[in-house]
Amino acid sequence: MTGPGQSLDHLGRRRVVLTGIGMVTPAGCDLDTFTDTVMAGRPTAAPVTRFDPSRLPTRFACQVSGFDPGRYLSGKDLRRADLFAQYALCAALDALADAGTPSCAPVRGGIVCGSSFGGAHSYAVQALNCRDRGPTEVSPLTTTLLIPNSAAAFIGMKLDWHGPSITLSTACASGIDAISTGVGLIRDGRCDLVLAGATDSAGVSEVMMAAFCQSDALSTRNDDVATASRPFSVGRDGYVMGEGAAFLALEPLDGALDRGARIYAEIAGTAQSTDSHHLTAPNPTGKWVTTCMNTAITDAGLTCADIGSINAHGPSTPLGDAMEARALIAAFDGAPPPVTSSKGVFGHLMGASGAAEAAVAALTVYRGLVPPTAGHEKLAEDCEGLDVVTGGAPRYTGCLPVLSNSFGLGGQNSCVILAPPGYRSLS
């Protein structure tokens, strides 16, 4: 790989770095709180308070608390913006501020936002209004509340940017796919600054939690919510529903160096693959996940020996964790580096999970610390071969490249490699 003063990577593309992080998550609505919570491995699952969950088999979730949309949204805009869009706007603008509010020509600023559900909760509310009270009681704001691209639109209007504004939905892979798309906009020379991330809030609603309960996807550890999300551990019985948003400020390496920006990590490689196996169950062999990981490592100009740790998808489901363990062992020739799963702390943020976990991976690169996997008690037999980071403190590995994984319903697989700027392959 080229040195830190050179602007092109091993394939002759503009090198892309991460200079800002913005979070609205159950682990914190500011970066310092989020970092402290994740690095300490403190789980955030708690009884649901947004609605009465007493009729559900699962009565807990990881909910956002302390969120103040009034920092960026007026009363009028609050009425027009679904909660998922409010989360996105605040996380995106916080990422820009964390980057030092770099300037760019309005036509050179890009926005890429992923989401699994968009404004599905607003649609459900208005559908009930229509059924129970009549069509004249449906809010005229329904369209703007539910359209998935409203989150990116609010960000663009707030910044007065006129470059690409892209909304995508690849289920729980949406966050990494948004980052990959943003990287591509900079590599291709179309943008000089991109806010890329993802957001979801509808998961913590009665109808969505009921749907996931009906499919046996959620943990039912109502008497032990702190360890309900237990990635790769014995006794795992499903994931914990979460919500939130995470955004990253991305820019070319040369521009970041010119303005003396703090650089968390370089986005060195990305990849996608598809199982084409089942709408909800992963391919048990993990074959195409292994392919995705190896492709991302190659795209970064690295080898498996360069990867210092893995931020796994690790949803805490029986099928998902076992598949990922098999894929990791195959990808790393039987000896994967240390593994963590952030879902033990803040649950499954649906479409936003990949963006939040990529942010954790960037912090790992920047600090050289792999956070512990909250809730993990004992390695399950079907996950043998993994070195899962556990305990109440992070593990020091040094500032090395990190692989972050996200897999979504429909067989969507996405991986991203974050590395110290100028990292040179050990091969």
C-alpha positions in Angstrom: 0.0 0.0 0.0 1.2 3.5 -0.7 2.4 5.8 2.0 0.4 8.4 3.9 1.5 11.3 1.8 0.4 9.7 -1.5 -3.2 10.2 -2.6 -3.8 7.1 -4.7 -4.2 3.5 -3.5 -2.7 0.3 -5.0 -5.3 0.3 -7.7 -4.7 4.0 -8.6 -7.9 5.2 -6.9 -8.3 8.3 -4.7 -7.8 7.1 -1.1 -10.7 7.8 1.2 -10.5 8.5 4.9 -12.9 8.9 7.7 -12.6 12.2 9.6 -15.9 12.5 11.5 -18.4 10.3 13.3 -21.9 11.1 14.4 -24.1 8.8 16.6 -27.7 8.5 17.8 -27.8 5.1 19.5 -28.8 3.3 22.6 -25.2 3.5 23.7 -25.2 7.3 23.5 -26.2 10.2 21.4 -22.7 11.8 21.4 -19.4 10.2 20.4 -17.8 10.4 23.8 -20.7 8.6 25.6 -21.0 6.1 22.8 -17.2 5.3 22.9 -17.2 4.9 26.7 -20.2 2.6 26.6 -18.9 0.4 23.8 -15.3 0.2 25.1 -16.6 -0.8 28.6 -18.9 -3.4 27.1 -22.0 -2.1 28.9 -25.2 -3.6 27.6 -28.1 -1.1 27.0 -31.1 -3.5 26.8 -34.0 -2.5 29.0 -37.8 -2.9 29.2 -39.6 -1.3 26.4 -41.1 2.1 27.3 -42.3 3.4 23.9 -45.4 1.2 24.0 -47.0 -1.4 26.2 -45.1 -4.6 25.4 -47.1 -6.9 27.8 -48.7 -8.9 24.9 -45.4 -9.8 23.3 -43.0 -12.7 24.1 -40.2 -10.2 24.1 -40.7 -7.1 26.3 -37.3 -5.4 26.1 -35.2 -3.6 23.5 -32.2 -1.3 23.1 -33.9 2.2 22.9 -32.3 5.6 22.3 -32.5 7.9 25.3 -31.5 11.5 25.7 -32.1 12.4 22.1 -32.7 16.1 21.4 -33.7 16.7 17.8 -34.3 20.4 18.7 -30.6 21.0 18.2 -31.1 20.9 14.5 -34.8 20.7 13.7 -37.5 23.4 14.2 -41.1 22.5 15.3 -42.4 22.6 11.7 -39.7 20.2 10.5 -40.2 17.9 13.5 -43.8 17.4 12.4 -42.7 16.6 8.8 -39.8 14.2 9.8 -40.3 10.6 11.0 -38.1 9.6 13.9 -35.8 7.7 11.6 -35.1 10.9 9.6 -34.6 12.9 12.8 -32.0 10.4 13.9 -30.3 10.6 10.6 -30.1 14.4 10.4 -28.6 14.7 13.9 -26.1 11.9 13.4 -25.0 13.3 10.0 -24.6 16.9 11.2 -22.7 15.7 14.3 -20.4 13.7 12.0 -19.7 16.9 9.9 -19.0 18.9 13.1 -16.7 16.1 14.4 -14.8 16.4 11.2 -14.2 20.1 11.8 -17.0 21.2 9.4 -14.9 21.0 6.3 -16.1 23.1 3.4 -16.8 21.9 -0.1 -18.6 23.2 -3.2 -22.3 22.5 -2.8 -22.3 20.3 -5.9 -19.3 18.3 -4.6 -21.0 17.3 -1.3 -22.7 13.9 -1.3 -25.2 12.2 1.0 -25.7 8.4 1.1 -28.3 7.1 3.6 -29.3 3.5 4.2 -32.4 2.2 6.0 -34.3 -1.1 6.4 -37.7 0.3 7.2 -37.8 4.0 6.5 -40.9 5.6 7.9 -42.8 2.3 8.2 -44.0 3.2 11.7 -45.6 6.4 10.5 -47.3 4.4 7.7 -48.7 2.0 10.3 -50.1 4.8 12.4 -51.8 6.5 9.4 -53.2 3.2 8.2 -54.9 2.7 11.5 -56.2 6.3 11.3 -57.7 5.6 7.9 -59.3 2.4 9.1 -60.7 3.6 12.4 -61.4 7.3 11.8 -61.8 7.6 8.0 -59.6 8.8 5.1 -60.1 12.5 6.0 -58.1 11.9 9.3 -55.0 10.7 7.4 -52.3 13.3 7.9 -51.3 15.3 4.7 -47.7 14.8 5.9 -47.9 11.0 5.6 -45.9 10.9 2.3 -43.0 12.9 3.6 -43.0 11.0 6.9 -42.8 7.5 5.3 -40.6 8.0 2.1 -37.2 6.4 2.7 -35.3 9.2 1.0 -36.7 11.9 3.4 -33.7 11.4 5.7 -31.2 12.2 3.0 -33.4 15.0 1.8 -33.5 16.7 5.2 -29.7 16.5 5.4 -29.3 18.0 2.0 -31.7 20.9 2.7 -30.0 21.7 6.0 -26.6 21.9 4.3 -27.8 23.3 1.0 -25.8 20.6 -0.8 -26.6 19.8 -4.5 -24.4 16.8 -5.2 -25.6 13.2 -5.2 -28.2 12.3 -2.6 -28.7 8.5 -2.6 -31.0 6.3 -0.5 -30.6 2.6 -0.4 -32.1 -0.4 1.4 -30.3 -3.7 1.6 -31.8 -4.8 5.0 -29.2 -5.0 7.7 -26.4 -4.6 5.3 -27.6 -1.0 4.4 -25.1 0.8 6.7 -22.0 -0.7 5.1 -23.5 -0.5 1.6 -24.0 3.3 2.2 -20.4 3.6 3.3 -19.2 1.6 0.2 -21.3 3.8 -2.1 -19.9 7.0 -0.5 -16.4 5.7 -0.9 -17.2 5.1 -4.6 -18.4 8.7 -5.1 -15.0 10.0 -3.8 -12.9 7.4 -5.6 -14.6 8.2 -8.9 -14.0 11.9 -8.4 -17.6 12.9 -8.2 -17.5 14.2 -4.6 -15.0 15.8 -2.3 -17.0 15.2 0.9 -19.6 12.6 1.6 -21.8 12.0 4.7 -22.6 8.3 4.6 -24.5 6.3 7.1 -27.8 4.6 8.0 -30.8 5.0 10.2 -33.8 3.0 11.5 -36.4 3.5 14.3 -39.4 1.4 13.3 -37.9 -1.7 14.8 -38.8 -0.6 18.3 -42.6 -0.5 17.6 -45.3 -2.9 18.6 -46.1 -4.1 15.1 -42.4 -4.7 14.1 -41.5 -6.4 17.3 -44.6 -8.6 17.0 -43.5 -9.6 13.5 -40.0 -10.5 14.6 -41.4 -12.4 17.6 -43.6 -14.3 15.3 -40.6 -15.4 13.3 -38.7 -16.4 16.5 -35.9 -13.9 15.7 -35.8 -12.1 19.1 -34.4 -13.2 22.4 -37.0 -13.9 25.1 -34.8 -13.5 28.1 -37.2 -11.1 29.8 -35.7 -11.9 33.2 -32.1 -11.4 32.2 -32.1 -8.6 29.6 -28.5 -7.5 30.2 -27.2 -10.7 28.7 -30.0 -11.4 26.3 -27.8 -10.4 23.4 -24.9 -12.9 23.7 -23.1 -13.2 20.4 -21.3 -16.5 19.7 -22.2 -17.7 23.3 -23.9 -20.7 24.6 -27.6 -20.2 25.2 -28.1 -17.5 22.6 -31.7 -17.4 21.5 -32.0 -14.4 19.2 -31.1 -10.8 18.9 -32.2 -7.7 20.8 -34.1 -5.1 18.8 -32.4 -1.7 18.6 -32.7 1.6 16.8 -30.6 4.6 16.0 -28.4 6.2 13.3 -24.7 6.5 12.6 -23.0 8.6 10.0 -19.4 9.0 8.9 -17.8 12.0 7.2 -15.6 10.7 4.3 -13.1 12.7 2.2 -10.1 12.2 0.0 -6.8 11.6 1.9 -5.0 14.5 0.3 -7.8 17.0 1.2 -7.8 15.8 4.8 -4.0 16.1 5.0 -4.1 19.6 3.5 -6.4 20.9 6.2 -4.7 19.1 9.0 -7.8 17.0 9.8 -7.8 14.2 12.5 -8.1 10.9 10.6 -9.8 8.0 12.4 -9.1 5.5 9.6 -8.8 4.9 5.9 -11.7 3.1 4.2 -9.3 0.8 2.4 -11.6 -1.9 0.9 -15.2 -2.9 0.5 -17.1 -5.8 -1.0 -20.6 -7.2 -1.4 -21.9 -10.7 -2.2 -25.3 -12.5 -2.2 -26.2 -15.9 -0.8 -29.2 -16.3 -3.1 -30.3 -19.0 -0.7 -33.3 -18.0 1.4 -35.1 -14.7 2.4 -34.4 -15.1 6.1 -32.0 -17.9 6.7 -28.3 -17.6 5.8 -26.5 -20.1 3.7 -25.3 -22.4 6.5 -21.9 -23.0 4.8 -21.0 -19.3 4.9 -19.4 -19.8 1.5 -20.5 -16.4 0.1 -19.7 -14.6 3.3 -16.1 -16.0 3.1 -16.0 -14.8 -0.5 -17.1 -11.3 0.6 -14.5 -11.0 3.3 -11.7 -12.2 1.1 -12.8 -9.8 -1.7 -12.8 -6.8 0.7 -9.3 -7.7 2.0 -8.0 -8.0 -1.6 -9.7 -4.7 -2.5 -7.8 -3.1 0.3 -4.5 -4.4 -1.0 -4.0 -6.5 2.1 -3.8 -10.1 3.2 -5.5 -12.0 6.0 -2.3 -11.6 8.0 -2.8 -7.9 8.1 -6.2 -7.9 9.8 -5.8 -7.1 13.5 -9.4 -7.8 14.5 -13.0 -8.4 13.3 -16.1 -6.5 14.2 -18.5 -9.3 13.4 -22.1 -9.1 12.4 -22.7 -11.4 15.4 -26.5 -11.1 15.8 -26.8 -13.6 18.6 -29.0 -15.9 16.6 -28.3 -19.7 16.5 -28.1 -19.8 12.7 -26.4 -16.5 12.1 -23.6 -16.8 14.6 -22.7 -20.4 13.6 -22.6 -19.4 9.9 -20.4 -16.4 10.5 -18.0 -18.5 12.7 -17.7 -21.1 9.9 -17.1 -18.3 7.3 -14.5 -16.6 9.4 -12.6 -19.9 10.0 -12.6 -20.6 6.3 -11.6 -17.0 5.3 -8.7 -16.9 7.8 -7.5 -20.5 7.2 -8.6 -21.8 10.6 -7.2 -18.9 12.7 -9.2 -15.7 12.7 -7.9 -12.7 14.6 -9.7 -11.4 17.7 -13.5 -11.1 17.2 -16.0 -8.7 18.8 -19.7 -8.0 18.2 -21.1 -4.6 19.1 -24.7 -6.0 19.2 -24.0 -7.2 22.7 -23.9 -3.5 23.8 -26.5 -1.8 21.6 -28.6 -4.6 20.1 -29.4 -4.9 16.4 -29.9 -1.4 14.9 -31.3 -3.0 11.7 -30.2 -1.0 8.7 -28.1 1.3 10.9 -26.2 -1.6 12.5 -23.4 -1.7 9.8 -22.8 2.0 10.0 -22.6 2.0 13.8 -20.3 -1.0 13.8 -18.1 0.5 11.2 -17.7 3.5 13.5 -16.7 1.1 16.3 -14.2 -0.5 13.9 -12.8 3.0 13.1 -12.4 3.7 16.8 -10.6 0.4 17.1 -8.2 1.4 14.4 -7.6 4.8 15.9 -7.1 3.6 19.5 -5.7 0.2 19.0 -8.4 -1.3 21.3 -10.9 -4.0 20.5 -14.1 -3.6 22.6 -15.4 -6.6 24.6 -18.4 -8.5 23.5 -21.1 -7.8 26.1 -23.3 -10.7 27.1 -20.9 -13.4 25.9 -20.5 -16.0 28.7 -19.0 -19.1 27.1 -18.1 -19.9 23.5 -20.7 -22.1 21.9 -19.6 -25.4 20.3 -20.8 -24.3 16.9 -18.6 -21.2 17.1 -15.4 -23.0 18.2 -12.2 -21.6 16.7 -13.1 -18.0 17.3 -11.1 -15.8 19.7 -14.0 -13.7 21.1 -13.0 -10.6 23.1 -14.8 -10.8 26.4 -14.7 -9.2 29.9 -15.3 -5.6 31.0 -12.4 -4.0 29.2 -11.1 -3.7 25.7 -8.1 -5.7 24.4 -5.1 -3.9 23.1 -4.0 -5.0 19.6 -2.3 -1.9 18.4 -3.4 0.2 15.5 -4.1 -2.5 12.8 -6.7 -2.9 10.0 -10.1 -4.1 11.1 -12.7 -6.0 9.1 -16.3 -5.1 9.8 -19.2 -7.4 8.6 -22.9 -6.9 8.0 -25.4 -9.4 6.7 -29.0 -8.8 5.8 -32.3 -10.6 5.1 -32.4 -11.8 1.5 -28.8 -13.0 1.7 -27.1 -9.5 1.5 -23.5 -9.7 2.6 -21.3 -6.6 3.0 -17.8 -6.0 4.3 -15.6 -3.0 4.8 -11.9 -2.8 5.7 -10.8 0.2 7.9 -7.0 0.7 8.3 -4.5 3.2 9.7 -3.7 5.7 6.9 -0.5 4.6 5.2 -0.6 1.1 6.6 1.7 -1.2 4.7 0.8 -4.9 4.1 2.9 -7.4 6.1 3.0 -9.7 3.0 
